[in-house]
Amino acid sequence: VLMARTQQIQPGDLGLSPAAGPTASMEDMTFDEVEKHMIRKALARFEGNAIQAAKALGLSRSAFYRRLEKHGL
């Protein structure tokens, strides 16, 4: 028997810790957190190639580098 506190089963109901950081739902993240997460994913996808990551995100090279600096990446 599963005894959940709400109609929807939460991670805590199963003895799991809630998701945090980049695996958290984007709805629970601020715009800056989402932006940083997307930049990190793009850089990982293109193995650190900033030009390709910028293109994939629809940013100019200079705009991409400004965001890297903004987020300390």
Secondary structure in CASP SS format (residue, H / E / C, confidence):
PFRMAT SS
TARGET T0000
AUTHOR 0000-0000-0000
METHOD secondary structure of the structure
MODEL  1
V C 1.00
L C 1.00
M C 1.00
A C 1.00
R C 1.00
T C 1.00
Q C 1.00
Q C 1.00
I C 1.00
Q C 1.00
P H 1.00
G H 1.00
D H 1.00
L H 1.00
G C 1.00
L C 1.00
S C 1.00
P C 1.00
A C 1.00
A C 1.00
G H 1.00
P H 1.00
T H 1.00
A C 1.00
S C 1.00
M H 1.00
E H 1.00
D H 1.00
M C 1.00
T C 1.00
F H 1.00
D H 1.00
E H 1.00
V H 1.00
E H 1.00
K H 1.00
H H 1.00
M H 1.00
I H 1.00
R H 1.00
K H 1.00
A H 1.00
L H 1.00
A H 1.00
R H 1.00
F C 1.00
E C 1.00
G C 1.00
N C 1.00
A H 1.00
I H 1.00
Q H 1.00
A H 1.00
A H 1.00
K H 1.00
A H 1.00
L H 1.00
G C 1.00
L C 1.00
S C 1.00
R H 1.00
S H 1.00
A H 1.00
F H 1.00
Y H 1.00
R H 1.00
R H 1.00
L H 1.00
E H 1.00
K H 1.00
H C 1.00
G C 1.00
L C 1.00
END
